[in-house]
């Protein structure tokens, strides 16, 4: 069965995480992604956070599946000629270099467009136009500049970044959508175009509910669903809300049986209005269901902390898994706090392909995340990340280079 992006050829000029996460998604969708790396070193993440000496790190392998890899000295005349040949025969060039780096290589948009008017140039940068435009960015920088850190954590503590890579992989997801959209538009326009994503913008897009809350706060002076409500005054900016839900439904992380020794023996519990009678029944407080002081969401707001404390008395009597089993019969929204060990060993995630085992030619078998987007007519078979320069000769053969020419390029350290 063919895949969604069969026939699409992508030059992958990306490194670290934001760009590679984008091109990996496109490779999973069937695109022929050719990762271009420096002759001497390659992608820096091949060596970062290694768990096995002299073997590509998990950081690299888990962001570069299903790709081909070549090495190329783009500063040499021969390297530039090869790159031009790649551009002429490809559909997309993806890069996440520092601002201006591609231009300094001589690969300006004007040059790329002249070589291949159908080429799509896709870029990830830290910031869009403005005073931060020339600044480099990393994951946590983007989280801070995009509004996530200031609204994460507890109100009596410092801003906190999340371990979910919303700055890097979040930008990669946004860029992948932009690329696919540009490919679709090219069907009718016949032209390529530039597609760009700023990491700050990607984080902001994922923090839109906090921008919503900022405007609500300015209009009303309070945010009723936040834990601070009735207990302390609000300031001028959206505060950190701990584990409160951002969707208007009161929620909290509650202890479960074994919490004293297991730091992940917790559950996230949402007190949705429709299930209030069921919650009262489950925790043995049936009288609360009809109590006028508690039987409406508005009446419960000032008492949420004490209500969740009572619910927690019940949850601590059960394991987090048993709590889910009990509550699902009452349609109470909840979910266990799963450790990464539990996730890595989760049978359902493995059965669905969300966790897969891959065999690397050097490191052997390891687990990685699978394709999060499931498409009925575009199955994904996740293959190992490429070794540095593994497909250089094959790609050059595709471009019409002979074996003697390839050997000469190798001797001159062009490849």
C-alpha positions in Angstrom: 0.0 0.0 0.0 1.3 3.4 -0.9 1.8 6.1 1.7 0.4 9.6 1.9 3.6 11.3 0.8 5.0 8.7 -1.6 7.0 10.5 -4.4 7.8 13.6 -2.3 11.5 14.2 -1.9 12.7 16.3 1.0 16.2 17.8 1.7 16.6 17.7 5.4 19.0 20.4 6.4 17.9 20.3 10.1 19.6 19.3 13.3 18.9 18.7 17.0 15.1 18.5 17.5 12.7 21.1 16.1 13.6 20.4 12.4 14.2 16.7 12.7 10.9 16.1 14.5 9.2 17.7 11.5 11.1 15.8 8.8 10.6 12.5 10.7 6.9 13.0 10.6 7.1 13.5 6.9 9.3 10.5 6.4 6.7 8.4 8.4 4.1 9.7 6.0 6.1 8.3 3.1 8.4 11.1 1.9 11.9 10.4 0.8 13.8 12.4 3.4 17.5 12.9 2.7 19.3 14.2 5.8 22.3 16.3 4.9 25.1 16.5 7.4 28.6 17.9 7.6 31.4 15.6 6.5 33.4 16.0 9.7 30.8 15.7 12.5 27.2 15.4 11.4 24.3 16.2 13.5 25.5 17.2 17.0 22.9 15.1 18.7 24.6 11.9 17.4 27.0 12.4 20.3 24.8 14.1 22.9 23.6 12.2 26.0 25.1 8.9 24.8 24.3 5.8 26.7 26.6 3.6 24.7 30.1 4.8 23.8 30.7 5.7 20.1 27.2 4.8 19.1 24.5 7.2 17.9 22.6 8.5 20.9 19.0 7.8 21.5 18.5 11.6 21.2 19.5 11.3 17.5 17.9 7.9 16.7 14.5 8.9 18.1 14.3 11.9 15.8 15.6 10.5 12.6 13.8 7.3 11.7 12.9 6.4 8.2 15.4 8.9 6.6 18.4 8.5 4.3 21.6 10.3 5.2 24.4 11.9 3.2 27.5 13.9 4.2 28.3 17.0 2.2 30.7 19.9 2.3 28.5 22.7 1.1 31.3 25.2 1.3 33.1 23.5 -1.6 32.2 24.2 -5.3 31.5 20.6 -5.8 29.3 20.5 -2.7 27.3 23.4 -3.9 26.9 21.8 -7.3 25.6 18.6 -5.6 23.2 20.7 -3.5 21.9 22.5 -6.5 21.2 19.1 -8.1 19.4 18.0 -5.1 17.3 21.2 -5.1 16.5 20.8 -8.7 15.1 17.3 -8.1 13.4 17.7 -4.8 10.1 19.2 -3.5 11.0 20.6 -0.1 14.1 21.9 1.7 13.7 22.1 5.5 16.2 24.0 7.7 16.5 25.2 11.2 19.9 27.0 11.1 20.6 30.2 13.0 19.1 33.3 11.4 20.9 34.2 8.1 23.0 31.0 8.0 21.3 29.7 4.8 21.8 33.0 3.0 25.5 33.0 4.0 25.8 29.6 2.4 24.6 31.2 -0.9 21.3 29.3 -0.6 19.0 32.3 -0.6 15.4 32.0 -1.4 16.0 33.7 -4.7 18.7 31.2 -5.6 16.6 28.2 -4.6 13.6 29.5 -6.4 15.6 30.0 -9.6 17.0 26.5 -9.5 13.5 25.0 -8.8 10.4 27.2 -8.9 8.4 24.4 -7.4 10.6 24.1 -4.3 9.1 24.7 -0.9 11.6 26.3 1.6 10.5 25.5 5.2 12.3 27.0 8.2 12.1 26.9 12.0 13.5 30.0 13.8 13.4 31.0 17.4 11.5 34.2 16.9 9.5 36.0 14.2 10.1 39.5 12.9 10.8 42.0 15.7 13.3 42.8 18.4 14.2 39.1 19.1 14.4 38.1 15.5 18.2 37.6 15.5 18.2 35.7 18.8 18.9 32.0 19.0 16.4 29.9 20.8 16.2 26.5 22.5 13.3 24.6 24.0 13.2 26.3 27.3 13.8 29.7 25.8 10.8 29.2 23.6 8.6 28.1 26.5 9.5 31.2 28.5 9.1 33.6 25.6 5.9 32.0 24.4 4.0 32.3 27.7 4.1 28.7 28.9 6.6 29.1 31.8 4.9 32.1 33.4 1.7 30.2 33.6 3.1 26.8 34.7 3.9 25.7 38.2 2.3 26.8 41.5 1.5 30.3 42.5 4.0 30.4 45.4 6.9 29.2 43.2 9.0 30.2 40.3 8.0 29.8 36.6 8.4 26.2 35.4 9.0 24.8 32.0 7.3 21.6 31.0 9.1 18.4 30.0 6.8 18.1 27.0 8.9 19.6 24.1 6.3 22.1 23.0 9.0 24.5 21.8 11.0 22.1 19.7 8.7 19.2 18.7 5.8 21.6 18.9 7.4 23.8 16.3 8.2 20.7 14.2 4.5 19.7 14.2 3.4 23.1 13.1 6.0 23.2 10.3 5.0 19.8 9.1 1.4 21.0 8.7 2.7 24.1 6.8 4.7 22.0 4.4 1.9 19.6 3.6 -0.4 22.6 3.1 2.2 24.2 0.7 2.5 20.9 -1.2 -1.3 20.9 -1.6 -1.4 24.5 -2.7 1.3 23.8 -5.3 -1.0 21.3 -7.0 -3.1 24.3 -8.3 -0.5 27.1 -8.2 2.4 25.2 -9.7 4.7 27.3 -7.5 6.7 26.7 -4.4 6.7 29.1 -1.5 8.4 29.8 1.8 7.0 28.3 5.0 8.3 29.4 8.4 7.5 28.7 12.0 8.8 30.7 15.0 9.2 28.6 18.1 7.8 31.5 20.2 4.7 31.5 18.0 4.3 27.7 18.2 4.4 27.8 22.0 2.0 30.7 22.1 -0.4 28.8 19.8 -0.4 25.9 22.3 -0.9 28.4 25.2 -4.0 30.1 23.6 -6.2 29.3 26.6 -3.9 31.4 28.8 -4.2 34.3 26.4 -8.0 33.8 26.7 -7.6 33.9 30.5 -5.6 37.1 30.3 -8.4 38.9 28.6 -11.0 37.4 31.0 -8.8 38.6 34.0 -8.6 42.1 32.6 -12.3 42.3 32.2 -13.5 40.7 35.5 -10.5 40.9 37.8 -10.8 37.2 38.8 -10.4 33.7 37.3 -13.0 31.7 39.1 -11.7 28.2 38.1 -8.2 29.0 39.4 -7.2 27.8 42.9 -6.5 31.4 43.9 -10.2 32.3 43.6 -11.6 33.5 47.0 -8.3 32.7 48.8 -6.1 35.5 47.5 -6.3 38.6 45.2 -5.4 38.3 41.5 -2.6 40.4 40.0 -2.6 42.0 36.5 -1.3 38.9 34.7 -2.6 35.3 34.5 -1.1 33.5 37.5 0.4 30.0 37.8 -2.5 27.6 38.4 -0.8 24.5 39.7 -2.7 21.5 38.4 -6.0 23.2 37.8 -7.7 22.4 34.5 -7.4 25.0 31.8 -10.8 24.1 30.2 -13.2 25.5 32.7 -13.8 22.1 34.4 -12.3 22.0 37.9 -9.5 19.4 38.1 -6.7 18.3 40.5 -4.0 15.8 40.9 -4.9 13.5 43.8 -3.0 11.0 45.9 -3.7 7.3 45.4 -2.8 4.2 47.5 1.0 3.9 47.8 1.8 7.6 47.3 4.1 7.6 50.3 6.7 5.5 48.4 5.6 5.9 44.8 6.0 9.4 43.5 3.6 8.6 40.6 0.8 7.1 42.6 -1.5 9.9 41.6 -4.5 10.4 39.4 -5.9 13.5 37.6 -9.5 13.9 38.6 -11.9 16.3 36.8 -15.0 17.4 38.7 -17.4 17.8 35.7 -20.8 19.2 36.6 -22.7 16.3 35.0 -21.0 13.7 37.2 -21.3 15.5 40.5 -24.1 13.1 41.8 -22.0 10.1 40.8 -18.9 11.5 42.6 -20.9 12.1 45.7 -22.1 8.5 45.6 -18.6 7.0 45.0 -17.0 8.8 47.9 -19.9 8.2 50.3 -21.2 11.7 50.5 -24.7 11.2 48.9 -26.2 14.1 50.8 -23.9 16.6 49.0 -25.7 15.9 45.7 -28.8 17.8 46.8 -27.1 20.2 49.2 -27.9 23.8 47.9 -24.5 24.9 49.2 -22.8 22.5 46.9 -25.1 21.2 44.1 -24.1 23.8 41.5 -20.7 24.5 39.9 -20.9 28.1 41.0 -21.6 27.1 44.6 -18.7 24.6 44.6 -16.1 27.0 43.3 -15.1 28.6 46.7 -15.0 25.1 48.2 -13.0 23.2 45.6 -10.0 22.7 47.8 -12.0 21.1 50.6 -14.0 19.0 48.1 -10.9 17.7 46.4 -9.5 16.9 49.9 -12.5 14.7 50.6 -12.3 13.0 47.2 -8.6 12.4 47.9 -9.5 10.6 51.1 -11.3 8.1 48.9 -8.6 7.9 46.2 -5.9 7.1 48.8 -7.8 3.9 49.6 -7.3 2.6 46.0 -4.5 2.2 43.5 -4.6 4.7 40.6 -5.6 1.9 38.3 -8.5 0.8 40.5 -9.7 4.4 40.7 -9.8 4.6 36.9 -11.7 1.3 36.7 -14.3 2.5 39.2 -14.8 5.9 37.9 -15.0 5.0 34.2 -18.3 3.3 35.0 -19.7 6.6 36.1 -18.2 8.6 33.1 -16.0 10.6 35.5 -13.1 12.1 33.5 -9.8 10.9 35.0 -6.5 9.5 34.2 -3.5 7.9 36.0 -0.2 9.7 36.3 1.9 7.3 34.3 5.7 7.2 34.8 7.9 6.9 31.7 8.7 3.3 32.8 4.9 2.5 32.9 4.5 4.1 29.5 7.4 2.2 28.0 5.9 -1.1 29.2 2.3 -0.2 28.3 0.8 -3.0 26.3 -2.0 -0.9 24.7 0.6 1.7 23.5 2.7 -1.0 22.0 -0.3 -2.7 20.3 -1.4 0.7 18.8 2.1 1.5 17.5 2.5 4.5 19.8 5.5 2.7 21.3 7.6 0.6 19.0 10.8 -1.4 19.1 13.4 -0.6 16.5 16.5 -2.5 15.6 19.5 -0.3 15.1 22.5 -1.8 13.2 25.0 -0.8 15.9 23.1 -0.2 19.2 20.6 -3.1 18.7 17.0 -3.0 19.8 15.5 0.0 21.6 12.0 1.5 22.1 10.9 4.8 20.7 7.7 6.7 20.1 5.7 5.7 17.0 3.6 7.7 14.6 1.0 9.6 16.7 -1.2 10.2 13.6 -3.0 7.1 12.5 -4.0 7.0 8.8 -6.0 4.0 7.6 -4.5 4.1 4.1 -1.0 5.2 5.0 0.5 2.5 7.3 3.8 3.4 9.0 6.7 0.9 9.4 9.3 2.7 11.5 12.8 1.9 10.4 16.2 2.7 12.0 17.8 6.1 11.8 20.6 6.2 9.3 24.3 6.0 10.1 26.2 9.2 9.2 26.7 9.3 5.4 25.1 5.8 5.0 23.3 6.7 1.8 25.7 9.2 0.2 26.7 7.0 -2.7 23.1 5.9 -3.4 21.8 9.5 -3.5 24.7 10.6 -5.7 24.0 7.7 -8.1 20.4 8.9 -8.2 21.7 12.3 -9.3 23.8 10.7 -12.1 27.2 10.5 -10.5 29.4 7.6 -11.5 31.4 5.5 -9.1 34.8 7.0 -10.0 33.3 10.5 -9.6 31.9 9.6 -6.2 35.3 8.2 -5.1 37.0 11.4 -6.2 34.5 13.5 -4.2 35.3 11.3 -1.2 39.0 11.8 -1.6 38.5 15.6 -1.7 36.3 15.4 1.4 33.4 16.8 -0.4 31.3 13.9 0.8 
